[in-house]
């Protein structure tokens, strides 16, 4: 089975975009939905905690996945000469850079 050339562009752009979109979603709290584990309730969008903590992680992942899928689909439709220039190392370099930024933002938790 042969994988189309557009899949490589889709995969590289998806990985890089997902990491950046996840950072933006966490930093700005753009959650598609909120889960309240104490009362087993899901809510649309960002909601305040109800009778216990609210979990936004699921919503951040969903929002990031949708954004990354849209951007990667657009990249997959680009002509091959454009996508040939796309460095496959972006699929690991961008997520590693985002992890370093998260470590910097959460440095207060590491230095207590």
RODO-2510 file (C-alpha; in nm, 4 decimals, decimal comma):
residues 112
     n   res          X          Y          Z
     1     x     0,0000     0,0000     0,0000
     2     x     0,1369     0,3382    -0,0983
     3     x     0,0842     0,6418     0,1216
     4     x    -0,0005     0,9564    -0,0759
     5     x     0,2505     1,2421    -0,0644
     6     x    -0,0144     1,4693     0,0847
     7     x    -0,0325     1,2514     0,3985
     8     x     0,3251     1,3413     0,4923
     9     x     0,2410     1,7105     0,4732
    10     x    -0,0779     1,6491     0,6723
    11     x     0,1066     1,4582     0,9466
    12     x     0,3908     1,7083     0,9858
    13     x     0,1629     2,0112     0,9885
    14     x    -0,0856     1,8400     1,2235
    15     x     0,1854     1,7578     1,4795
    16     x     0,3321     2,1070     1,4772
    17     x    -0,0022     2,2860     1,4747
    18     x    -0,1500     2,0684     1,7487
    19     x     0,1333     2,1574     1,9867
    20     x     0,0998     2,5305     1,9231
    21     x    -0,2805     2,5209     1,9365
    22     x    -0,2690     2,3256     2,2625
    23     x    -0,0433     2,5899     2,4161
    24     x    -0,2787     2,8682     2,3064
    25     x    -0,5824     2,6760     2,4365
    26     x    -0,4223     2,6222     2,7763
    27     x    -0,2876     2,9757     2,8033
    28     x    -0,6145     3,1443     2,6992
    29     x    -0,8443     2,8651     2,8334
    30     x    -1,0183     2,7903     2,5044
    31     x    -1,1895     2,4660     2,6013
    32     x    -1,4550     2,3182     2,3757
    33     x    -1,6197     2,1639     2,6811
    34     x    -1,5721     2,1234     3,0567
    35     x    -1,6020     1,8111     3,2685
    36     x    -1,7137     1,8252     3,6321
    37     x    -1,5956     1,4930     3,7807
    38     x    -1,7600     1,5383     4,1213
    39     x    -2,1078     1,5449     3,9685
    40     x    -2,0294     1,3493     3,6456
    41     x    -2,1452     1,6353     3,4255
    42     x    -2,0198     1,7690     3,0916
    43     x    -2,0764     2,1271     2,9851
    44     x    -2,0271     2,3096     2,6585
    45     x    -1,7485     2,5682     2,6597
    46     x    -1,5579     2,6930     2,9629
    47     x    -1,7660     2,6724     3,2805
    48     x    -1,6913     2,7622     3,6385
    49     x    -1,6338     2,4747     3,8822
    50     x    -1,9510     2,3212     4,0262
    51     x    -1,9281     2,1310     4,3532
    52     x    -1,5603     2,0463     4,3047
    53     x    -1,2908     2,1079     4,0476
    54     x    -1,3592     2,1485     3,6775
    55     x    -1,1476     1,9666     3,4192
    56     x    -1,0698     2,1632     3,1050
    57     x    -0,8064     1,9259     2,9639
    58     x    -1,0521     1,7289     2,7512
    59     x    -1,1829     2,0491     2,5985
    60     x    -0,8326     2,1806     2,5304
    61     x    -0,7441     1,8557     2,3525
    62     x    -1,0610     1,8648     2,1410
    63     x    -1,0145     2,2302     2,0466
    64     x    -0,6497     2,1715     1,9557
    65     x    -0,7370     1,8638     1,7522
    66     x    -1,0004     2,0473     1,5493
    67     x    -0,7707     2,3434     1,4802
    68     x    -0,4794     2,1168     1,3859
    69     x    -0,6967     1,9016     1,1582
    70     x    -0,8244     2,2062     0,9703
    71     x    -0,4776     2,3570     0,9236
    72     x    -0,3279     2,0198     0,8252
    73     x    -0,6071     1,9541     0,5752
    74     x    -0,5345     2,2876     0,4099
    75     x    -0,1636     2,1984     0,4006
    76     x    -0,2420     1,8620     0,2416
    77     x    -0,4164     2,0405    -0,0459
    78     x    -0,1121     2,2547    -0,1242
    79     x     0,0799     2,1686    -0,4407
    80     x     0,3624     1,9178    -0,4104
    81     x     0,6453     2,1652    -0,4841
    82     x     0,5348     2,3666    -0,1806
    83     x     0,4974     2,0684     0,0522
    84     x     0,8279     1,9203    -0,0602
    85     x     1,0049     2,2081     0,1185
    86     x     0,8334     2,1175     0,4464
    87     x     1,0902     1,9876     0,6948
    88     x     0,9696     1,6672     0,8621
    89     x     1,1627     1,7628     1,1760
    90     x     0,8908     2,0163     1,2539
    91     x     0,6812     1,7254     1,3788
    92     x     0,9146     1,6863     1,6774
    93     x     1,0937     2,0228     1,7011
    94     x     0,7810     2,2315     1,7546
    95     x     0,6333     2,0035     2,0275
    96     x     0,9697     1,9987     2,2083
    97     x     0,9829     2,3786     2,1941
    98     x     0,6274     2,3983     2,3294
    99     x     0,7246     2,1652     2,6165
   100     x     1,0122     2,3985     2,7039
   101     x     0,7722     2,6942     2,7043
   102     x     0,5332     2,5006     2,9319
   103     x     0,8211     2,4275     3,1707
   104     x     0,8977     2,7986     3,1805
   105     x     0,5350     2,8906     3,2447
   106     x     0,5037     2,6279     3,5196
   107     x     0,8404     2,7071     3,6790
   108     x     0,6649     2,8086     4,0000
   109     x     0,5587     2,4489     4,0548
   110     x     0,9173     2,3259     4,0124
   111     x     1,0803     2,5829     4,2431
   112     x     0,8564     2,5533     4,5486
***
